[in-house]
Amino acid sequence: MKSLTALHSGSVYLNVMQKNFEFREKQTQELFRQEEELELLRLEHKQKLLETINQEDAIQRQKQALEADGVKRQLKNRKRSVLSNML
């Protein structure tokens, strides 16, 4: 009888250890999944930030090009005005 009780308690102990291992394994896998998801979100955020910066840079270049065209037109008009006043 004693040996059956010892065998049964040993079996219960192994079963508990197995469940504990499986639980910790699932926790580890879930933590890893969450860390991967967080890293992916960080990368997506950085990508969107870079896209925003690139868009703002493109807008700034367009503004500068428009301003340069305006300055060129003003200079041409002044040159014409000066030339017409000389004649």
PyRosetta script that sets phi, psi and omega in degrees:
from pyrosetta import init, pose_from_sequence

init()
pose = pose_from_sequence("MKSLTALHSGSVYLNVMQKNFEFREKQTQELFRQEEELELLRLEHKQKLLETINQEDAIQRQKQALEADGVKRQLKNRKRSVLSNML")
pose.set_psi(1, -40.7)
pose.set_omega(1, 179.9)
pose.set_phi(2, -60.7)
pose.set_psi(2, -41.1)
pose.set_omega(2, -177.9)
pose.set_phi(3, -67.4)
pose.set_psi(3, -33.5)
pose.set_omega(3, 176.2)
pose.set_phi(4, -66.6)
pose.set_psi(4, -40.5)
pose.set_omega(4, 178.2)
pose.set_phi(5, -66.3)
pose.set_psi(5, -42.5)
pose.set_omega(5, 178.3)
pose.set_phi(6, -64.5)
pose.set_psi(6, -43.0)
pose.set_omega(6, 178.7)
pose.set_phi(7, -62.9)
pose.set_psi(7, -43.3)
pose.set_omega(7, 179.2)
pose.set_phi(8, -65.0)
pose.set_psi(8, -44.4)
pose.set_omega(8, -179.8)
pose.set_phi(9, -67.4)
pose.set_psi(9, -34.0)
pose.set_omega(9, 174.9)
pose.set_phi(10, -65.1)
pose.set_psi(10, -40.0)
pose.set_omega(10, 178.4)
pose.set_phi(11, -65.4)
pose.set_psi(11, -42.6)
pose.set_omega(11, 177.7)
pose.set_phi(12, -62.6)
pose.set_psi(12, -43.5)
pose.set_omega(12, 179.6)
pose.set_phi(13, -60.4)
pose.set_psi(13, -45.6)
pose.set_omega(13, 178.8)
pose.set_phi(14, -64.0)
pose.set_psi(14, -37.6)
pose.set_omega(14, 178.6)
pose.set_phi(15, -65.0)
pose.set_psi(15, -42.8)
pose.set_omega(15, 178.6)
pose.set_phi(16, -64.2)
pose.set_psi(16, -42.7)
pose.set_omega(16, 179.2)
pose.set_phi(17, -63.1)
pose.set_psi(17, -40.2)
pose.set_omega(17, 178.2)
pose.set_phi(18, -63.6)
pose.set_psi(18, -45.4)
pose.set_omega(18, 178.8)
pose.set_phi(19, -63.1)
pose.set_psi(19, -40.4)
pose.set_omega(19, 178.4)
pose.set_phi(20, -62.2)
pose.set_psi(20, -44.4)
pose.set_omega(20, 178.1)
pose.set_phi(21, -61.3)
pose.set_psi(21, -46.6)
pose.set_omega(21, -180.0)
pose.set_phi(22, -61.8)
pose.set_psi(22, -41.1)
pose.set_omega(22, 178.9)
pose.set_phi(23, -62.9)
pose.set_psi(23, -46.5)
pose.set_omega(23, 179.6)
pose.set_phi(24, -65.3)
pose.set_psi(24, -36.8)
pose.set_omega(24, 178.1)
pose.set_phi(25, -63.4)
pose.set_psi(25, -44.3)
pose.set_omega(25, 177.6)
pose.set_phi(26, -63.5)
pose.set_psi(26, -41.2)
pose.set_omega(26, 177.8)
pose.set_phi(27, -60.8)
pose.set_psi(27, -44.3)
pose.set_omega(27, 179.8)
pose.set_phi(28, -62.5)
pose.set_psi(28, -44.3)
pose.set_omega(28, 178.8)
pose.set_phi(29, -63.3)
pose.set_psi(29, -41.2)
pose.set_omega(29, 179.6)
pose.set_phi(30, -66.5)
pose.set_psi(30, -41.8)
pose.set_omega(30, 177.5)
pose.set_phi(31, -61.5)
pose.set_psi(31, -44.7)
pose.set_omega(31, 177.9)
pose.set_phi(32, -60.9)
pose.set_psi(32, -43.7)
pose.set_omega(32, 178.9)
pose.set_phi(33, -61.0)
pose.set_psi(33, -43.5)
pose.set_omega(33, 179.9)
pose.set_phi(34, -65.7)
pose.set_psi(34, -39.0)
pose.set_omega(34, 178.1)
pose.set_phi(35, -65.2)
pose.set_psi(35, -40.5)
pose.set_omega(35, 176.8)
pose.set_phi(36, -63.5)
pose.set_psi(36, -42.9)
pose.set_omega(36, 179.3)
pose.set_phi(37, -63.6)
pose.set_psi(37, -42.0)
pose.set_omega(37, 178.2)
pose.set_phi(38, -63.2)
pose.set_psi(38, -42.5)
pose.set_omega(38, 178.3)
pose.set_phi(39, -63.2)
pose.set_psi(39, -40.6)
pose.set_omega(39, 177.6)
pose.set_phi(40, -62.7)
pose.set_psi(40, -42.1)
pose.set_omega(40, 177.6)
pose.set_phi(41, -63.7)
pose.set_psi(41, -39.9)
pose.set_omega(41, 177.6)
pose.set_phi(42, -62.5)
pose.set_psi(42, -43.1)
pose.set_omega(42, 179.5)
pose.set_phi(43, -65.5)
pose.set_psi(43, -41.0)
pose.set_omega(43, 177.6)
pose.set_phi(44, -62.8)
pose.set_psi(44, -39.9)
pose.set_omega(44, 178.5)
pose.set_phi(45, -63.3)
pose.set_psi(45, -45.0)
pose.set_omega(45, 178.2)
pose.set_phi(46, -62.2)
pose.set_psi(46, -40.7)
pose.set_omega(46, 179.4)
pose.set_phi(47, -62.1)
pose.set_psi(47, -44.7)
pose.set_omega(47, 179.1)
pose.set_phi(48, -65.1)
pose.set_psi(48, -37.8)
pose.set_omega(48, 178.1)
pose.set_phi(49, -63.2)
pose.set_psi(49, -43.9)
pose.set_omega(49, 177.4)
pose.set_phi(50, -63.3)
pose.set_psi(50, -40.3)
pose.set_omega(50, 178.1)
pose.set_phi(51, -62.9)
pose.set_psi(51, -41.3)
pose.set_omega(51, 178.6)
pose.set_phi(52, -63.5)
pose.set_psi(52, -44.5)
pose.set_omega(52, 179.0)
pose.set_phi(53, -62.1)
pose.set_psi(53, -42.7)
pose.set_omega(53, 178.9)
pose.set_phi(54, -64.0)
pose.set_psi(54, -39.6)
pose.set_omega(54, 178.4)
pose.set_phi(55, -65.5)
pose.set_psi(55, -43.8)
pose.set_omega(55, 178.9)
pose.set_phi(56, -63.3)
pose.set_psi(56, -38.3)
pose.set_omega(56, 178.1)
pose.set_phi(57, -64.9)
pose.set_psi(57, -41.7)
pose.set_omega(57, 178.7)
pose.set_phi(58, -64.0)
pose.set_psi(58, -41.5)
pose.set_omega(58, 177.9)
pose.set_phi(59, -62.9)
pose.set_psi(59, -42.7)
pose.set_omega(59, 179.8)
pose.set_phi(60, -62.9)
pose.set_psi(60, -41.4)
pose.set_omega(60, 177.9)
pose.set_phi(61, -64.0)
pose.set_psi(61, -39.6)
pose.set_omega(61, 178.5)
pose.set_phi(62, -64.3)
pose.set_psi(62, -42.1)
pose.set_omega(62, 177.7)
pose.set_phi(63, -60.9)
pose.set_psi(63, -44.0)
pose.set_omega(63, -179.7)
pose.set_phi(64, -64.2)
pose.set_psi(64, -38.7)
pose.set_omega(64, 178.2)
pose.set_phi(65, -65.1)
pose.set_psi(65, -41.7)
pose.set_omega(65, 177.8)
pose.set_phi(66, -64.4)
pose.set_psi(66, -41.9)
pose.set_omega(66, 178.2)
pose.set_phi(67, -63.3)
pose.set_psi(67, -41.3)
pose.set_omega(67, 178.8)
pose.set_phi(68, -63.5)
pose.set_psi(68, -41.7)
pose.set_omega(68, 177.3)
pose.set_phi(69, -62.5)
pose.set_psi(69, -40.8)
pose.set_omega(69, 178.2)
pose.set_phi(70, -62.9)
pose.set_psi(70, -42.3)
pose.set_omega(70, 178.4)
pose.set_phi(71, -64.2)
pose.set_psi(71, -41.2)
pose.set_omega(71, 178.7)
pose.set_phi(72, -61.3)
pose.set_psi(72, -43.6)
pose.set_omega(72, 179.2)
pose.set_phi(73, -63.3)
pose.set_psi(73, -42.1)
pose.set_omega(73, 178.4)
pose.set_phi(74, -61.5)
pose.set_psi(74, -42.6)
pose.set_omega(74, 179.5)
pose.set_phi(75, -64.9)
pose.set_psi(75, -40.9)
pose.set_omega(75, 178.0)
pose.set_phi(76, -63.0)
pose.set_psi(76, -43.7)
pose.set_omega(76, 179.6)
pose.set_phi(77, -63.3)
pose.set_psi(77, -41.5)
pose.set_omega(77, 177.9)
pose.set_phi(78, -64.3)
pose.set_psi(78, -40.9)
pose.set_omega(78, 179.4)
pose.set_phi(79, -62.4)
pose.set_psi(79, -44.2)
pose.set_omega(79, 178.0)
pose.set_phi(80, -61.4)
pose.set_psi(80, -43.0)
pose.set_omega(80, -179.0)
pose.set_phi(81, -62.4)
pose.set_psi(81, -44.8)
pose.set_omega(81, 179.7)
pose.set_phi(82, -63.6)
pose.set_psi(82, -44.7)
pose.set_omega(82, -179.7)
pose.set_phi(83, -64.8)
pose.set_psi(83, -39.3)
pose.set_omega(83, -179.4)
pose.set_phi(84, -70.0)
pose.set_psi(84, -32.3)
pose.set_omega(84, 176.9)
pose.set_phi(85, -71.1)
pose.set_psi(85, -28.7)
pose.set_omega(85, -179.8)
pose.set_phi(86, -74.3)
pose.set_psi(86, -28.7)
pose.set_omega(86, -177.8)
pose.set_phi(87, -87.1)
pose.dump_pdb("model.pdb")
